[in-house]
Every structure is written in structure tokens, then in C-alpha cells.
Amino acid sequence: MTYTMLIDYCTRMNQPRLGLIFFGRFIREGQRADARFFTPILKGLCYENRISEAVAMVLHKMPKLRCAPDVISYSTVIDGLCKQGVVSKAFSLFERMLSKGIAPDVVTYSSLINGLCQEGETQKAETLLSYMISRGVEPDVVTYNTLVDGLCKNGLLDKAVELLQSMVSKGHDPNVVTYTTFIDALCKEGKAEKAEEVLCNMISRGKDPNIFTYNTLIDGLCKMNKLEKAKELLNEMVSKGILSDTVTYNIIVDALCKRGEPDRAEKLLYDMLDQGATPNVITYTSVINGYSRLGCWKESIRVFKDMIDRGFLPNEITYGSMMDSLCKQGHSKEAEKLLDLMVRGGIKAGVVSYRFLLLGFVNDVNIDDVMNILDRIHLNHLAPDLLTYTSLLKAYAKKSKVDEAMCVLNKMKREGVKPDLAASAPVLELLLKMGRDDDARDLMEQTSGKTND
């Protein structure tokens, strides 16, 4: 096997560093190489995000080794620079390429157009497309798709349609990527019916939608609360032999739960298993969260246990949903045990998880336990945020537990967290109703940061 083959193989196997070792050995042996030999090396450097080294190789190393970079050498590095978001440097290299008399090809232009679109410079991308055509370089479907995607993502759907018409008039046939891009853009603008028309048009032109096309449209329909239509599309996929994946089901499961139908979502979860699709932690968490929102903590626990029995490990969001459900049902001590179980399982509890527990403790336990949880947060190198304190203060004020609220405010003061008006207003109102004007005045001073002389 030649060095060229070895280096190319290493690059294709995502082992560019090994390829660079072979390259070093090749150079030490004093062998000469042409530009094709350097292509996998340049790709490897770009893959490793060593873009400056790739640029140096094209501008200095290759000429030093008496090897003139060709269009592929320049295009490879230009593409790497654009993907790194340094489009200005890509254009500098492009200018250098032109000054050397090397004609850019469709790959070069497509990379630059993509780079400009990623920066939101769609007008410059359109100008470059026109320049490209004027230089006799014909755009291909990848070039058009890149610009169509850029225009759609920047909210320029009308221009994207114009470009599509131009593309077709020049004999370029839109592919599944083109259509999927338009479907995605229409769905994001809330035009699911138009997106369905594009799907029908796509099929009528002999282009088969893939899983990404269907998922995109199903997601758009779900976000517009058109779940029955989304289910129809799911069935259509199955009838066409397109295996729906976990993403497909997760979209619909989440939408059903948000609509307050976790029972239907749970049924769909088990339909997944029957269809050969594998649910994941996101699927289960959506169902658990759906039941939790409705206060159905027994159902949440049942799904949670089934999740673990089937070998799926819960994440912090899963545990958080369970804790929220338990606390709202007055089982905050059980929620605390769940938090301990989560931590023992190697999952670090965040502020949000502790917030669920704290709000549960407002209902069930005394202020000392609340203070202990706040201390525990600090011991875990976290800091309760203003939202956590505000939620506690509002909860205590709602229950007319003014002394407990004052304890929380004193804790905030010791920790250097200044309450804003939104946090202190419910407590201020309660203090004034109880005739504790001095305490109310002190709280106002703490909130405003002013003190009386």
C-alpha cells in the first residue's frame, strides 16, 4: 500500500493524526509528491480544526516541497475556513488562488456561498452566484440548495422561491434536500398547509420523501396543533415502507403531552415498541412530564418504573418531572429521596431540581428544612438564583407565612442576593396587611439599596 493510499485511508477512517504521522515519514524519506497527495492531509487538518496549519501548507509548505497547490487543494482549505466561520480568510485565500491563475470550480464557489449564508450575508451570496455563472462555472444542485437554505433561514422565502424557479428553468432538478428545505421554512412560518402542498408536488415530480422530510412536516404540524394530520403522515410513512424513527415518535409524543393527552402519548410509546422503533429517555420523560403537569403522580411513577425496568436511565429532566409531580401532591419527602437517588446514580442535581424540592417543602415542612436545602445547594457548589428565591417568597406569601418569608429574605441578604421588586412585592403586601410597617420599610430599603440616615 502506497503512502497516498495509507494517508487517504486514515482520513476516511477519521484518524487524521495517524495520516499526519505517515506524511511525516514520507517527507523524511525525501520522496516527492504531487497536489493529489496533499489532499487527504489538508482534509485531515481541517477535520482536526487545525485550519491555520492547512493554510500554511497550501501557501508555504507545498511550494517549498516544489508542489504547486491545485484547485482541490485551495477548495479544501477554503471549505474548512468557511466551516470555521472565518469567511474573510476564505476569501483572502480565494483571491490568492485567482492571482495564481487557478480557476475556482463549483466546489470552491459552493463553499464560499455556504460560508456567506452562515453569516447571514445572503445578498453577497447571490452576488457570488451571479459572478460564478459569469465566469462560466455552472452551479449544481448542491450550490442551489446551499443558497436556498440560506435564504430560507434568513426569512427570505420569496427570494428562495425565485431561485428555485431559476434553478428549474436552467435544467436543474430539485432533489429531496431542496424540497425538505422549503417544507422546513414553511413550517417555521406557520404555513403547514403550504408545506403539505410542497410534499404533494414533490411526490408528483417523482421525488420520494425521506425520513427527514416527514419528520420536518410532522414537527411543523404538531407545533400548529394539527396532531391528527401528523398521525396520518406517520401512517403514510409506514404504508410506504419508510421506517419511522425515534425522532418521529418523540415529536408526536411531546405534542400529545403538551396538549394534555399523556395517556395517548403513552399508548404511542408502546406502539413504538410494536413497530420496532426504540423509545429513548426523551420519549419516557415527555410522558412522565405530561402526567406530572396534570397532577397524575401515580401514572408518572408507573411510567418511571417501567422506564427503569426496560433499561433506560433517567436524566435530570426525568427526575425533575417526577419530583415536581410528587411535591405538588404533598409528597416532598419522597421527592427528596428521589433527589438523593439521582445524585447516587451519578447525575449532578442542578438549581432547577432543587427548586422543585424547595417549593414542595413550602407546603409540607418547616423553614429549617428549607434552609437546609438552600445550604445543601451551596455545598454542591451551586448558587440559588433569584428565580429560586422569588418562587419561594411568592409561595410563602401566598400561604401568609410571613415569618418564613422573612427568613428567606435574611438568607438572601447573607448570601449577597439582592431581591428585586418582583421578588419582594408579595411579601411587602403581606407585611403591610399585617401592620408590620417597620419590616415593610426595611424590606423596601433592602430592595432599593437605600438606607435611612
C-alpha positions as CSV (number, residue, x, y, z in Angstrom):
1,M,0.0,0.0,0.0
2,T,1.4,3.4,-1.0
3,Y,1.7,6.4,1.3
4,T,-1.1,8.1,-0.6
5,M,-3.4,5.2,0.0
6,L,-2.4,4.9,3.7
7,I,-3.0,8.6,4.3
8,D,-6.3,8.7,2.4
9,Y,-7.5,5.6,4.4
10,C,-6.6,7.3,7.7
11,T,-8.5,10.4,6.7
12,R,-11.6,8.4,5.7
13,M,-11.5,6.5,9.0
14,N,-11.4,9.8,10.9
15,Q,-7.9,9.2,12.0
16,P,-6.1,12.2,10.5
17,R,-3.4,12.3,13.2
18,L,-2.2,8.8,12.1
19,G,-2.3,10.1,8.5
20,L,0.0,13.0,9.5
21,I,2.5,10.5,11.0
22,F,2.7,8.7,7.7
23,F,3.0,12.1,6.0
24,G,6.0,13.0,8.2
25,R,7.7,9.7,7.4
26,F,7.1,10.3,3.7
27,I,8.8,13.7,3.8
28,R,11.7,12.4,5.8
29,E,12.3,9.7,3.2
30,G,12.8,12.6,0.7
31,Q,10.0,11.5,-1.6
32,R,8.3,13.9,-3.9
33,A,4.6,14.4,-4.1
34,D,2.0,16.0,-6.4
35,A,-1.0,18.0,-5.3
36,R,-3.3,15.0,-5.1
37,F,-1.0,13.5,-2.3
38,F,-1.7,16.6,-0.1
39,T,-5.5,16.5,-0.5
40,P,-6.1,13.9,2.4
41,I,-3.6,15.7,4.5
42,L,-5.4,19.0,4.1
43,K,-8.8,17.3,4.8
44,G,-7.3,15.8,7.9
45,L,-6.0,19.1,9.2
46,C,-9.4,20.8,8.5
47,Y,-11.2,17.9,10.3
48,E,-8.9,18.4,13.3
49,N,-9.7,22.2,13.2
50,R,-6.1,22.9,12.5
51,I,-7.1,25.4,9.8
52,S,-4.1,27.7,10.2
53,E,-1.8,24.7,9.5
54,A,-3.8,23.8,6.4
55,V,-3.5,27.4,5.1
56,A,0.3,27.4,5.8
57,M,0.6,24.1,4.0
58,V,-1.1,25.5,0.9
59,L,0.7,28.8,1.0
60,H,4.2,27.7,2.1
61,K,4.8,24.0,2.7
62,M,3.6,22.7,-0.6
63,P,5.6,25.3,-2.7
64,K,8.7,24.7,-0.5
65,L,8.4,21.0,-1.4
66,R,8.1,22.0,-5.1
67,C,4.5,21.1,-5.3
68,A,2.0,23.6,-6.7
69,P,-1.4,23.6,-5.0
70,D,-4.3,22.9,-7.4
71,V,-8.0,23.8,-7.3
72,I,-8.7,20.9,-5.0
73,S,-6.0,22.0,-2.5
74,Y,-7.4,25.5,-2.4
75,S,-11.1,24.4,-2.3
76,T,-10.4,22.0,0.6
77,V,-8.9,24.7,2.8
78,I,-11.5,27.3,1.7
79,D,-14.2,24.9,2.7
80,G,-12.5,24.4,6.1
81,L,-12.2,28.1,6.7
82,C,-15.9,28.7,5.9
83,K,-17.0,25.9,8.2
84,Q,-14.9,27.5,11.0
85,G,-16.7,30.8,10.4
86,V,-13.7,32.7,9.1
87,V,-15.2,33.6,5.7
88,S,-13.0,36.7,5.3
89,K,-9.9,34.5,5.4
90,A,-11.5,32.1,3.0
91,F,-12.0,35.0,0.5
92,S,-8.4,36.0,1.0
93,L,-7.3,32.5,0.0
94,F,-9.8,32.7,-2.9
95,E,-8.1,35.9,-4.1
96,R,-4.7,34.3,-3.8
97,M,-6.0,31.4,-5.8
98,L,-7.1,33.7,-8.6
99,S,-3.8,35.6,-8.6
100,K,-2.0,32.3,-9.2
101,G,-4.2,31.7,-12.3
102,I,-6.1,28.7,-10.7
103,A,-9.7,28.7,-11.8
104,P,-12.2,28.0,-9.0
105,D,-14.7,25.2,-9.6
106,V,-18.2,24.6,-8.5
107,V,-17.0,23.2,-5.2
108,T,-15.0,26.4,-4.4
109,Y,-17.9,28.7,-5.1
110,S,-20.4,26.4,-3.2
111,S,-18.2,26.5,-0.1
112,L,-18.0,30.3,-0.2
113,I,-21.7,30.7,-0.8
114,N,-22.3,28.4,2.2
115,G,-20.0,30.5,4.3
116,L,-21.7,33.7,3.4
117,C,-25.1,32.2,4.1
118,Q,-24.0,31.0,7.6
119,E,-23.1,34.6,8.3
120,G,-26.5,35.8,7.1
121,E,-24.8,37.6,4.1
122,T,-27.4,36.2,1.6
123,Q,-27.2,39.2,-0.7
124,K,-23.4,38.7,-1.1
125,A,-24.0,35.0,-1.7
126,E,-26.4,35.8,-4.5
127,T,-23.9,38.2,-6.0
128,L,-21.2,35.5,-5.8
129,L,-23.6,33.1,-7.6
130,S,-24.0,35.6,-10.4
131,Y,-20.3,36.1,-10.6
132,M,-19.7,32.4,-10.7
133,I,-22.1,32.0,-13.6
134,S,-20.5,34.9,-15.4
135,R,-17.1,33.1,-15.1
136,G,-18.6,30.1,-16.9
137,V,-18.9,27.9,-13.8
138,E,-22.3,26.2,-13.8
139,P,-23.9,25.8,-10.3
140,D,-25.0,22.4,-9.4
141,V,-28.0,21.3,-7.2
142,V,-25.7,21.5,-4.1
143,T,-24.9,25.1,-4.9
144,Y,-28.6,26.0,-5.3
145,N,-29.6,24.0,-2.2
146,T,-27.0,25.9,-0.2
147,L,-28.3,29.3,-1.2
148,V,-32.0,28.2,-0.9
149,D,-31.3,27.1,2.6
150,G,-29.5,30.3,3.5
151,L,-32.4,32.4,2.1
152,C,-35.0,30.4,3.9
153,K,-33.1,30.5,7.3
154,N,-32.9,34.3,6.9
155,G,-36.7,34.6,6.3
156,L,-36.3,35.3,2.6
157,L,-38.7,32.7,1.4
158,D,-39.9,34.6,-1.6
159,K,-36.4,35.0,-2.9
160,A,-35.8,31.3,-2.3
161,V,-38.8,30.5,-4.5
162,E,-37.5,32.8,-7.2
163,L,-34.1,31.0,-7.0
164,L,-35.9,27.6,-7.2
165,Q,-37.7,28.8,-10.4
166,S,-34.4,29.9,-11.9
167,M,-32.9,26.6,-10.9
168,V,-35.6,24.6,-12.7
169,S,-35.5,26.9,-15.8
170,K,-31.8,26.2,-16.2
171,G,-32.5,22.4,-16.2
172,H,-31.5,21.6,-12.6
173,D,-33.9,19.2,-11.0
174,P,-34.6,19.9,-7.3
175,N,-33.9,17.0,-5.1
176,V,-35.2,15.8,-1.7
177,V,-32.9,18.2,0.1
178,T,-34.4,21.2,-1.9
179,Y,-38.0,20.2,-1.1
180,T,-37.2,19.4,2.6
181,T,-35.6,22.9,3.0
182,F,-38.8,24.5,1.7
183,I,-41.1,22.4,3.9
184,D,-39.0,23.3,6.9
185,A,-39.1,27.0,6.1
186,L,-42.9,27.0,5.5
187,C,-43.5,25.1,8.8
188,K,-41.4,27.6,10.7
189,E,-43.6,30.4,9.3
190,G,-46.7,28.5,10.4
191,K,-47.7,27.6,6.9
192,A,-48.2,23.9,7.3
193,E,-50.8,23.6,4.6
194,K,-48.4,25.1,2.1
195,A,-45.8,22.7,3.3
196,E,-48.2,19.8,2.6
197,E,-48.6,21.2,-0.9
198,V,-44.9,21.1,-1.4
199,L,-44.8,17.5,-0.2
200,C,-47.5,16.6,-2.7
201,N,-45.7,18.4,-5.5
202,M,-42.5,16.7,-4.6
203,I,-44.2,13.2,-4.8
204,S,-45.9,14.1,-8.1
205,R,-42.5,15.0,-9.6
206,G,-41.2,11.6,-8.7
207,K,-39.1,12.6,-5.7
208,D,-39.6,10.3,-2.8
209,P,-39.6,12.0,0.6
210,N,-37.2,10.5,3.2
211,I,-37.5,10.3,7.0
212,F,-36.1,13.8,7.4
213,T,-38.8,15.2,5.1
214,Y,-41.6,13.5,7.0
215,N,-40.1,14.4,10.4
216,T,-39.9,18.1,9.4
217,L,-43.5,18.3,8.3
218,I,-44.8,16.2,11.2
219,D,-43.0,18.6,13.6
220,G,-44.5,21.6,11.9
221,L,-48.0,20.1,12.0
222,C,-47.6,19.3,15.7
223,K,-46.5,22.8,16.6
224,M,-49.6,24.1,14.9
225,N,-51.7,21.6,17.0
226,K,-52.6,19.5,13.9
227,L,-51.9,16.2,15.6
228,E,-54.4,14.1,13.7
229,K,-52.8,15.2,10.4
230,A,-49.4,14.4,11.9
231,K,-50.7,10.9,12.8
232,E,-51.9,10.5,9.2
233,L,-48.5,11.3,7.9
234,L,-47.0,8.8,10.3
235,N,-49.3,6.1,9.0
236,E,-48.5,7.2,5.4
237,M,-44.8,6.7,6.2
238,V,-45.4,3.1,7.4
239,S,-47.6,2.3,4.4
240,K,-44.8,3.4,2.1
241,G,-42.2,1.3,3.9
242,I,-40.4,4.2,5.4
243,L,-39.5,3.2,8.9
244,S,-40.3,5.9,11.3
245,D,-37.5,6.5,13.8
246,T,-37.4,7.6,17.5
247,V,-37.4,11.3,16.4
248,T,-40.7,10.9,14.6
249,Y,-42.5,9.3,17.6
250,N,-40.9,11.8,20.0
251,I,-42.3,14.7,18.1
252,I,-45.9,13.4,18.3
253,V,-45.5,12.1,21.9
254,D,-44.3,15.5,23.1
255,A,-47.1,17.3,21.2
256,L,-49.7,15.0,22.8
257,C,-48.4,15.6,26.3
258,K,-48.3,19.3,25.8
259,R,-52.0,19.1,24.7
260,G,-52.8,17.4,27.9
261,E,-53.2,13.8,26.5
262,P,-50.4,11.9,28.1
263,D,-52.5,8.7,28.0
264,R,-52.5,8.8,24.2
265,A,-48.8,9.6,24.3
266,E,-48.1,6.6,26.5
267,K,-50.1,4.3,24.1
268,L,-48.0,5.7,21.2
269,L,-44.8,4.9,23.2
270,Y,-45.8,1.3,23.4
271,D,-46.9,1.3,19.7
272,M,-43.2,2.3,19.0
273,L,-42.1,-1.0,20.5
274,D,-44.6,-2.9,18.4
275,Q,-43.4,-1.1,15.3
276,G,-39.7,-1.9,16.0
277,A,-38.8,1.6,16.9
278,T,-36.9,2.1,20.2
279,P,-38.1,4.8,22.6
280,N,-35.4,6.7,24.5
281,V,-35.1,8.8,27.6
282,I,-36.7,11.7,25.8
283,T,-39.8,9.7,25.0
284,Y,-40.3,8.5,28.5
285,T,-39.5,11.9,30.0
286,S,-42.1,13.5,27.8
287,V,-44.8,11.1,29.0
288,I,-43.7,11.4,32.7
289,N,-43.8,15.2,32.3
290,G,-47.2,15.1,30.6
291,Y,-48.7,13.1,33.5
292,S,-46.9,15.4,36.1
293,R,-48.4,18.5,34.6
294,L,-51.9,17.1,35.2
295,G,-51.0,16.0,38.7
296,C,-51.2,12.3,37.9
297,W,-48.3,11.3,40.0
298,K,-49.2,7.7,40.2
299,E,-49.1,7.4,36.5
300,S,-45.8,9.3,36.4
301,I,-44.3,6.8,38.9
302,R,-45.7,3.8,36.9
303,V,-44.1,5.1,33.6
304,F,-40.9,6.0,35.5
305,K,-40.6,2.4,36.9
306,D,-41.3,0.9,33.5
307,M,-38.6,3.1,32.0
308,I,-36.0,1.8,34.5
309,D,-37.3,-1.8,34.1
310,R,-36.7,-1.6,30.4
311,G,-33.1,-0.4,30.9
312,F,-33.5,3.3,30.2
313,L,-31.5,5.6,32.5
314,P,-33.4,8.7,33.6
315,N,-31.7,12.1,33.3
316,E,-32.1,15.2,35.4
317,I,-35.2,16.4,33.5
318,T,-36.9,13.0,34.1
319,Y,-36.1,13.2,37.8
320,G,-37.2,16.8,37.9
321,S,-40.6,16.0,36.4
322,M,-41.1,13.2,39.0
323,M,-40.0,15.5,41.8
324,D,-42.4,18.2,40.6
325,S,-45.3,15.8,40.5
326,L,-44.6,14.3,44.0
327,C,-44.2,17.8,45.5
328,K,-47.4,19.1,44.1
329,Q,-49.2,16.0,45.6
330,G,-47.7,16.8,49.0
331,H,-45.0,14.1,48.9
332,S,-41.9,16.3,49.2
333,K,-40.1,13.9,51.4
334,E,-40.5,11.2,48.7
335,A,-39.2,13.8,46.2
336,E,-36.1,14.4,48.4
337,K,-35.4,10.6,48.4
338,L,-35.7,10.7,44.6
339,L,-33.2,13.6,44.5
340,D,-30.8,11.5,46.6
341,L,-31.3,8.5,44.3
342,M,-30.5,10.8,41.3
343,V,-27.2,12.0,42.9
344,R,-26.2,8.5,43.9
345,G,-26.8,7.5,40.3
346,G,-24.1,9.9,39.2
347,I,-26.4,12.7,38.0
348,K,-25.5,16.1,39.3
349,A,-28.6,18.0,40.6
350,G,-28.9,21.5,39.2
351,V,-30.7,24.5,40.7
352,V,-33.9,23.6,38.9
353,S,-34.1,20.2,40.6
354,Y,-33.6,21.8,44.0
355,R,-36.2,24.5,43.2
356,F,-38.9,21.8,42.7
357,L,-37.9,20.4,46.1
358,L,-37.9,23.8,47.8
359,L,-41.4,24.7,46.5
360,G,-42.6,21.3,47.7
361,F,-41.2,22.0,51.2
362,V,-43.1,25.2,51.4
363,N,-46.2,23.1,51.7
364,D,-45.1,20.2,53.8
365,V,-42.2,21.0,56.1
366,N,-40.8,23.7,58.4
367,I,-38.5,26.6,57.5
368,D,-35.5,24.8,58.9
369,D,-35.7,22.1,56.2
370,V,-35.9,24.8,53.5
371,M,-32.8,26.5,54.9
372,N,-31.0,23.1,55.0
373,I,-31.8,22.6,51.3
374,L,-30.5,26.1,50.5
375,D,-27.3,25.2,52.4
376,R,-27.1,21.9,50.5
377,I,-27.2,23.8,47.2
378,H,-24.2,25.8,48.3
379,L,-22.4,22.7,49.5
380,N,-22.8,21.3,46.0
381,H,-21.0,24.4,44.5
382,L,-24.3,25.8,43.2
383,A,-25.9,29.1,43.9
384,P,-29.7,29.5,44.2
385,D,-30.7,32.1,41.6
386,L,-33.0,35.0,42.0
387,L,-35.8,33.0,40.4
388,T,-35.5,30.3,43.1
389,Y,-35.7,32.8,45.9
390,T,-38.5,34.7,44.2
391,S,-40.5,31.5,43.8
392,L,-40.0,30.7,47.5
393,L,-41.1,34.2,48.6
394,K,-44.2,34.1,46.4
395,A,-45.1,30.7,47.7
396,Y,-44.8,31.7,51.4
397,A,-46.6,35.0,50.8
398,K,-49.5,33.1,49.1
399,K,-49.8,31.0,52.3
400,S,-49.5,34.0,54.5
401,K,-46.3,32.6,56.1
402,V,-44.6,35.9,56.6
403,D,-42.0,34.8,59.1
404,E,-40.8,32.1,56.8
405,A,-40.6,34.6,54.0
406,M,-38.6,36.9,56.2
407,C,-36.2,34.0,56.9
408,V,-35.7,33.6,53.2
409,L,-35.1,37.3,52.7
410,N,-32.4,37.2,55.5
411,K,-30.8,34.3,53.9
412,M,-30.7,36.2,50.6
413,K,-29.1,39.1,52.4
414,R,-26.4,36.9,53.9
415,E,-25.7,35.3,50.5
416,G,-25.4,38.7,48.8
417,V,-28.5,38.2,46.6
418,K,-30.5,41.4,46.3
419,P,-34.3,40.9,45.9
420,D,-35.9,42.9,43.1
421,L,-39.4,44.4,43.3
422,A,-40.9,41.4,41.7
423,A,-39.5,39.2,44.4
424,S,-40.3,41.4,47.4
425,A,-43.7,42.7,46.3
426,P,-45.9,39.8,47.6
427,V,-44.1,39.9,51.0
428,L,-44.4,43.7,51.2
429,E,-48.1,43.5,50.6
430,L,-48.5,40.8,53.3
431,L,-46.4,42.8,55.8
432,L,-48.5,45.9,55.2
433,K,-51.7,44.0,55.6
434,M,-50.4,42.7,58.9
435,G,-49.5,46.1,60.1
436,R,-45.8,45.4,60.2
437,D,-44.8,48.7,58.7
438,D,-41.2,48.7,60.1
439,D,-40.5,45.4,58.5
440,A,-42.0,46.6,55.2
441,R,-39.8,49.8,55.3
442,D,-36.7,47.6,55.9
443,L,-37.6,45.4,53.0
444,M,-38.1,48.4,50.7
445,E,-34.7,49.7,51.7
446,Q,-33.2,46.3,51.0
447,T,-34.8,46.2,47.6
448,S,-33.8,49.7,46.6
449,G,-30.4,49.5,48.2
450,K,-31.0,52.7,50.2
451,T,-30.9,53.2,53.9
452,N,-32.2,56.0,56.1
453,D,-29.7,58.3,57.7
